[in-house]
Amino acid sequence: MATARGCVFCAIVAGEAPAHRVHDGAACVAFLDTRPVFPGHVLVVPREHHETLLDLPPEAVTALFLTARAVCAAVGEVLGAEGTFVGMNNTISQSVPHAHVHVVPRRKGDGLRGFFWPRMKYGSDAQAAELAKRLGDAMPPV
C-alpha cells in the first residue's frame, strides 16, 4: 500500500497517530476532524496515499465517494442533521496533501453561508456558453 512519510493521514490510516475513527474499511478510513466546522465534521480518506482527486485511480474515487455517502447518512441519523456539506480541496486550501473529503453536518440557520468564498457572475450567457464548451471539450472520457 502506498504511503507517504510524514503524512499525518497515512499515520492515522496505519494506526500510528490517534484519531476518533468513524469507519475503518478496506479502501477508506473516516475520522472526526480535529478542528471541526461543527461537531460531527468527518474526514474520509483513501488508505493509499494520493495527494489530490486527480491522482486517485477510478476505483479509489468510487470507494471514497461511496464511503462519504455512507458517512452523510450516519451524520443525518446520529446528529439529526438536516443535510451535509460535502467538499474536497485539491492543492489550494488543502491543509494535508492526502486526498480527503469533508462531510460537515448542516442545519438550517447554522450560520454557514453556502460556499466559503464570494460568488461572481459571468459577463454574458455567450461567455458562459463558450467556457462550458471549452471545459467539456477538455474533459477526459468518463
PyMOL commands that set and color helices and strands:
alter all, ss='L'
color gray80, all
select helices_A, chain A and resi 8-13+53-55+58-79+125-138
alter helices_A, ss='H'
color red, helices_A
select strands_A, chain A and resi 21-24+28-32+42-46+83-87+101-106
alter strands_A, ss='S'
color yellow, strands_A
deselect
rebuild
show_as cartoon
